[in-house]
Amino acid sequence: MSKAELARKAGVSPLTIDRIEKGAACRVATKRKIILALGLDLSSKNEVFPE
């Protein structure tokens, strides 16, 4: 899935996806949207967003 498609499915901007990939912090709600857009369960949070 492309960044643009992920951003569209998650309801966030492609710039937000770029910032997160570069290590910028984001809101819990944004993380939730991205995890669900990837088709994953919320229990996968630590796999998608390692701390």
Secondary structure, DSSP 8 states (H G I E B T S, - for coil): --HHHHHHHHTS-HHHHHHHHTT----HHHHHHHHHHTT--GGGHHHHS--
